[in-house]
């Protein structure tokens, strides 16, 4: 099947061809026709499957007809993070270059005045994070009464970040006759409830079992002590198979410290985390995309917003606290049909978190020894199972020596004991037996 078979316009097919894509991904094949038909949709797809284009492409064709009005966007896409909002905006710019559509981004960390000016001109597509959208709505800078198409992207991430009440309020301010698309990597009960409340008889599209890892990603778990984690990380980054990597840590302070440590060790490393200004985060991201730096240390705030082709490694310096975050992290590699490697550094204290991840993905992740080089790790692991010496059977072998005393026991040990310790007359039954 090609993109032409999905019912897209000639202009859109031309833009897709310019981008170098030949065949649609499973989520695109399943979602695009239904969206073009105006149906509500629930799309369950793991990260890296092309789901963004799955709603961007049909939206461009749908919005091609009609015109925008000031402060009244015709469509709305909700994203949990600034990085994801920027990624979707890039998709619209790339695929919509032959369509005269206007677009605006609403997100924190950027001057509000510029965003208000864009809204005043009228926009066909508004891409927003819930917080900034609610802020501008409260100030009377935006009206949603003309919004006929809503996309709730990464819904489970929205749940994790506490945005569901905001989304419910936003939905209540939109026209009831709108078309609504909901995409999520997983479908926990609160998201199912959200879909049931705000979607009208949606078509359900599922291209992968919820919370499954991409089959193009080779997963490894390196067992390491806490004080050796940085050494293990450096070994991985020096391995011949390494090209570039996103390294995830659980805390912003760890991200900062780890990026500095890697730079001191001679690695071209950058960082992206929530305390940085938006302009600095964008700059670091662009440096990584261009290859100026080969290691990007990130916190989970960026786990779903980084879309870079050809990332060879994702490394979990810290085991994620939530099992779902493991899926989203490692999905930064092995994208668009390419292969990738995901390595998790785990200490003994991480045993429970690792068990939760393995329960979620449904299999045991391949272990490597306490060194990070895979070839060295496997033999080391092979030596552990063969501890035949530890239960040394010498003590049991010492017992046969005692058995040598048994011949003396056959010569009536009772009589010998009596003779050695008794000064009185020997009873007749004993003396008879002795003779």
N, C-alpha and C positions, 0 to 999 in steps of 0.2 A: 504493500500500500504506500502511496506517495501523498504529499500534502495536497496535491491537486484533487485527489479522491475525496477529500474532506469537505469540499464545498467552499473553499476560500477564494477570495477575489484574485484576479490576475495581478493587481498591484501588490497584494500581500504575498503571493507566490514568488513574485520577483524579489521582494525584500528577503524572504526566507532563503531563496537561492543565493542571494548576495552574501548571506551570513554563513553559507557553506553547509547547510543542513539538507540532507537528501531525503531521509525517511522520518516520519513522525514516531515518537516514542509511544509505548502502550497507553500512557495516561492521555497523551494528545489525541491518539486515535479514538479513545473512548469518550473523551470530554468534548472535543471541538464540535462535532455534529450536533450534540444535544444543546450546547450553548447557543449555536447559531439558530436553533429551532425555538429559542426563548424559554427553555425549560430550566427550572431550578435544579441544582446539582450538588451532590455531596461527593467530593473526590478524596479518596484515601490513598495517599501515595507517599512513599518515603522521599527524603530529600535527595536531590540529584537526579530525579527522573524526568525532568523537563516539564513539571506541572505549571511553572510560571508561564511558559509559552502556551500551555494548555488553556489558559483563560485570556491571556493578552491578545493572541491572534484573533480569536472570534470577536473579542470586544472591539478591536480596531475596525473590523468590517461592520459590526452592528452600529457603532457610533459614527461611521462615515456619513450616514444619513441623518440630517438634523443640524441644529446650531445651538451654541451655548449662550447663556445670558449671565450678566454680571452677578457674582456672588452665589450663583446657582449651578453647581456642578451637575453634569448629566450622568456621571457615574462615580462610584466611590470604591476605592480599594483600601482595606484596612490591613496594616502590617504591624507586627509586634515591635520591630526595632527599626532604627534609622537605616542600618545597613541593608535590611531587606527592602525597605521603601526605595532606597537608591537603586538596588538591583532591578526592581520592577520598572522603575523609571528608565533605566538603561534599555530594558527590553522594549518598552514602548518607543523609545527613540530609534532603536535598531530596526524594529519591524514596521514602524509606522512612518517611515521616511517618505513614502509615496502617498501618504494620506495627510491632508491638512488638518490635523487634530491638535488641539491645545492641551497642555498638561501642566499640573502644578503639584509640588511636593509640600506637605505640611508635616514638619517634624521638629522636635526640640533640638537645641544646640545651634539653631540658625536664626538670623534676624527675622523677627515676626513681621516687620514692615514690608520686606520684599515679598513675603508670602501673601500678605493682604493685597498688595498691588496686583499680583498675579490673579487673585480671586476677583478683583474688581473688573478685570478685562473679560472674565468669563472663561471657564475651562470645561473641556469635554471629559477629561479624566483627572480626578483628584486622588492622589495617593497619600495616605496619612497614617500617622500613629495615633492611637485613640486619645492619648493625653493632650496633644496639641490641638486635635480636632475639637475636643470638648472645650478647650480653653477659648478658641476662636468663636465657637458657637455661643458660648456664654457671653462673649463680648458683642454679639450681634453682627459679626463680620461675615457670617456664612449662613445660607439657608439650604436645607436639604429637600425641599418640597418638589424639586424637579429631577431628583436623582432616581433614575429608573433601573439602574443596574448596580448591585452591591456585591463585592467580593470580600469574604472574610478569609484571609490567608493565614496559614500556620495557626489554626484555631487552638490546638493543644498547647502551643507556646503561649498564646494569649491567656489561656487558663493558668499556666504556671506563673505568669507575670501579674496575675490579678486583674486583667482587663475585662473579664466577662461582664461585670456590672456596667462598665462603660459601653460595651458593645450592645448590651440589651437596651440601654438608653438611646444609643444612636439609632438602632433599628426601629425604635418606637417613634422616631421623628421622621422616618422615611415614608414615602407613599406605600400603601399596602399592595398596590398592583405592580410592584417592582419585580425584577428577576434577581434571585439571590444565589450566589455560588459560594460554597464553603469547602475549603481544602484543609486537610489535616493529615499529619503522618500517623496519628493514632486517634482512636475514637473512645476516650473515656466517657463514663456516664454523663458528666456535666455538658460535654460537647454534643452528645446525642440529644440531650434535653434542649440545648440551644437550637439544634437543627429542627427538632420537632416543633418548636415554638415559632420560629421565624421563616421556615422554608415551606413552600406549598408543593406537596406531593413530589419531592425531589427524586431525580434519578440518582442511584447510588453507583459510583464507579470505584472499583478497588483493584489496583494493579499489583499489589503486593500484600502479603499478610501483615497486619498492623505490627509495627516495631520489628520488622525484619531488617537485617543488614544487607546491603548491596552485595550480590554474589561476586562482583568484580573486585571486592576488597579482601585482601588476605589479612586476617586478624591474628595478632600474636599478643601474648601476655608475658612480660618479663618480670620474674620474681626477683625482687631486689630489696636490700635493707634501706631504711630511710636515709642514712648518711651516704649512701652510694648512688642515689637517684641521679644526681647531676653528672656523675661519672658515666653512668649508663646512658644518659641522654647524649652526652658528648660522643660516646662510642657509636651510637646510632647515626648521629649526624656526620661522622667521619667514614661511615661504611660506603663502599663503592656503589651500592645500589641507590644511595641517596641523591636526590636532585634538589628538592625543596620540601619544606614542611611547615604545617601549622601545628604549633605546640599549645595544648590547652592546659590551663591551671584553674583551680577552683576559686582562688582569691585574687583580687586586683593587686594586692601587695606582692603576692607570689609572681604574678605576671611581670611587674616592674623589676623585681629583684632578679628573676630568671633571665630576662632580656639583657640586663646589665652584665650578669655573669657570663652569658654566652658571648657578648661583645668583647669582654676582657679575654676570653679564650680564643679570640680571633675569628668568630663567626659573624657573618653579615646578618645581624638579627634586629628585628623591630618588634614593636608591641602595639596592641590595640585592646583597650579596656575602658570601662565606663567613666572613669575620672578624667579622661582626656577630652579636650575640646573637639568638637565635631570636625573642624578643619584639620586638626592634627591626625585624627583617626583616618580621615579620607586620604591624607598625604601618605601615611604609613601603608595603607591598603594599596595605593597606586604604586608605591615603591616595590611592594611584594609582587604585584601583577606584572610589573615591567621587568622583574628579575634583578633589580638593584640590590634587594635583600633576598636571601634564600630561606630565612627562618622567621616566621611571624608567630610571636607568643600572644595568645589571646585568652580572654575570659569568656564565659558562656554567653555574655551579652551579645557576642558576635558569632555564636556557634552556628546560627542558621542564616546569617546574612552574608557570609563570605562565599562568593561564587567565582572561583578561579580555575581555569582549565589547566590540566596537567600537573596538579599537586601530587607528588610521588608519595608523600608520607603524611599521615596524621598521627601525632604522638600525644597520648594522654599522660602528661607529667603527673597529674593527679587523677585518680580514679573518680569519675563524676559521682556526685551525691545521688542524683536521680538516674535510674537505668535508662529512661527515655533519652536523656542527654547524651548517652553513649552513642546511640543511633545517629543523632543529629550531628555530633562531633565527627564521627568517622565518615559521615556522608560528604565531607569536604573533599575527599579523594575518591577515585574510581568513578568520576562523573562522565556523563555523555558517552558511555560505552567503554571508557578507558579503564585500566587496572590501577590499583593503588594498594598501599600497605598501611595498616593501622596497628600501632604498637601501644600497649598500655603498660605503664610501670606500676607495679603493685607490691605493696609491703604486706606483712602479716596482718597489720591493722585494717587492711582493705578487704579482708576475706569476705565479710558480709556484703559489702557493696559489689564485689565481683560476682558473688553467688546470685545477687539480684539481677545483674546484667545477663548472666548465663541463663537464668530462668526466663528472662524476657526474650532472648534471641532463640532459646530452645536447644542449645548445644554448648558443649564445653570448649572454651577458647584454647587454642594450642599454647602450651606453656614453653617457655624457654628458661634456661638456667639463670644463675645470678650474674652472668655476663650478658651484654646486649648483642654480641655478635652471634648470629644464629648458628654458624657452623661450630663455634666453640661451645655454644650452650648445649647443643644436643648430646655430644658425648658426655658432658658433665652430668647431664640428666640420666644418661644410661648407666653411669657408675653408681648412682644412688640406689636404683632398684636391686643391684647385685650385692647388697651387704650380707654375703654368706658368712663372713667372719664374725659380725656382731653377735649372733647367738652362738658363740664358740662352743662346740661340743667337746672341749677338753674336760670340763668338770664331770660330765657323764662318763667319760672314759676312765676317770680315776677310780670309779667304783669296782671294776673287775679286780683291782689289787686286793681289795678287802675280801674278795671271794676266795683268796688263797688260804684264808684262815679256816675255811670250811672243812678241810680234811681233819684239822685238829678237833673240830666239833664232833666228827664221827667217832672219835675215840673217847666217848663218854665224858663230855666236859663236866658233867655233874660230879663224877668221881674225882676228877682232877681238882675241881674247886674245893671239894670237901677235904681232900688230902692236903691241900695247901693251907687250909685255914682251920682244920678241926684237930684238937689235941686228945679228944676222948676216943672210946672204942667205936669202931666202924660197924654200923648195923649190918646184920647178916645178909639182908637182901641186896645191899650195896656190894658187900665183899663177894657175893656170889656172882653178881653181874660183872664185876671187875675181872674175876677169873675167867 
